Amino acid sequence: MLKNMVVSLLKHERIESTEAKAKEVRCLVEKLITLGKKGDLSARRQASRIIRDKKILRKLFDEIANRYQKVNGGYTRIIKIGIRRGDGAYRALMELIPKKTD
């Protein structure tokens, strides 16, 4: 489930989930973007263990990693959006932080 959420976040750059799941996904996404910044074959193989979709893997290494080349961590943002009516779980919006324009 977490791998699918990671792929969805990298594909759409914004997902809605529960707060607990978002915090777990953040750890994986941060590590994957750091691997993408390395860009070598070993990093690509490590990332392919989690991301099975070749299009998303290519997007990670070509587009997303280049966006955060000068940033050391903190690639994602979690925004709390309230409580779900059905079971009372805390919902959160998770997104990749856009590139800062200087």
C-alpha positions as CSV (number, residue, x, y, z in Angstrom):
1,M,0.0,0.0,0.0
2,L,2.8,2.4,0.9
3,K,4.6,1.7,-2.4
4,N,1.4,2.5,-4.3
5,M,1.0,5.8,-2.4
6,V,4.6,6.7,-3.2
7,V,4.0,6.1,-6.9
8,S,0.8,8.2,-6.7
9,L,2.5,11.0,-5.0
10,L,5.3,11.1,-7.5
11,K,2.8,10.8,-10.4
12,H,0.3,13.5,-9.3
13,E,2.6,15.4,-6.9
14,R,-0.4,15.7,-4.5
15,I,-2.4,13.0,-2.7
16,E,-5.0,13.0,0.1
17,S,-4.7,10.3,2.8
18,T,-4.8,9.9,6.6
19,E,-2.2,11.7,8.6
20,A,-0.5,8.5,9.8
21,K,-0.1,7.1,6.3
22,A,1.2,10.5,5.0
23,K,3.9,10.5,7.6
24,E,5.0,7.0,6.7
25,V,5.0,7.8,3.0
26,R,7.1,11.0,3.6
27,C,10.0,8.9,4.8
28,L,10.0,6.8,1.6
29,V,9.6,9.7,-0.7
30,E,12.4,11.7,0.9
31,K,14.8,8.8,0.5
32,L,13.7,8.2,-3.1
33,I,14.3,11.9,-4.1
34,T,17.7,11.7,-2.4
35,L,18.5,8.7,-4.5
36,G,17.3,10.5,-7.6
37,K,19.7,13.4,-6.8
38,K,22.6,10.9,-6.8
39,G,21.5,9.7,-10.2
40,D,23.9,6.8,-10.7
41,L,23.0,3.2,-11.6
42,S,23.1,1.9,-8.1
43,A,20.6,4.6,-6.9
44,R,18.3,3.9,-9.9
45,R,18.3,0.1,-9.0
46,Q,17.6,0.9,-5.4
47,A,14.7,3.1,-6.3
48,S,13.3,0.5,-8.8
49,R,12.8,-1.8,-5.8
50,I,10.0,0.5,-4.6
51,I,8.9,2.1,-7.9
52,R,8.0,-0.6,-10.5
53,D,6.6,1.8,-13.1
54,K,9.3,2.9,-15.5
55,K,7.6,6.2,-16.4
56,I,7.5,7.3,-12.8
57,L,11.0,6.2,-12.2
58,R,12.2,8.2,-15.2
59,K,10.1,11.2,-13.9
60,L,11.8,10.9,-10.5
61,F,15.3,10.9,-11.9
62,D,14.9,13.4,-14.7
63,E,12.4,16.0,-13.4
64,I,11.8,15.7,-9.7
65,A,15.4,15.2,-8.7
66,N,16.6,18.1,-10.8
67,R,14.0,20.3,-9.1
68,Y,15.5,19.7,-5.7
69,Q,19.2,19.6,-6.7
70,K,20.2,22.5,-4.4
71,V,17.9,21.5,-1.5
72,N,19.0,19.3,1.4
73,G,15.8,17.5,2.5
74,G,12.3,18.8,3.1
75,Y,10.8,17.9,-0.3
76,T,7.3,17.2,0.9
77,R,4.6,19.1,2.8
78,I,1.8,17.6,4.9
79,I,-1.3,19.8,5.5
80,K,-3.9,18.6,8.0
81,I,-7.4,19.0,6.5
82,G,-9.8,17.8,9.2
83,I,-11.4,14.6,10.5
84,R,-13.1,12.0,8.3
85,R,-16.7,11.6,9.2
86,G,-17.0,7.8,8.9
87,D,-14.3,6.7,11.4
88,G,-12.8,9.9,12.8
89,A,-9.4,9.5,11.2
90,Y,-7.4,12.6,10.8
91,R,-7.0,13.4,7.0
92,A,-4.0,15.1,5.5
93,L,-3.0,16.5,2.1
94,M,0.5,15.5,1.1
95,E,2.3,17.3,-1.7
96,L,5.7,17.9,-3.1
97,I,6.9,21.4,-2.4
98,P,7.1,23.4,-5.6
99,K,10.4,24.8,-6.8
100,K,11.2,28.2,-5.4
101,T,11.6,31.0,-7.9
102,D,14.4,33.3,-7.1
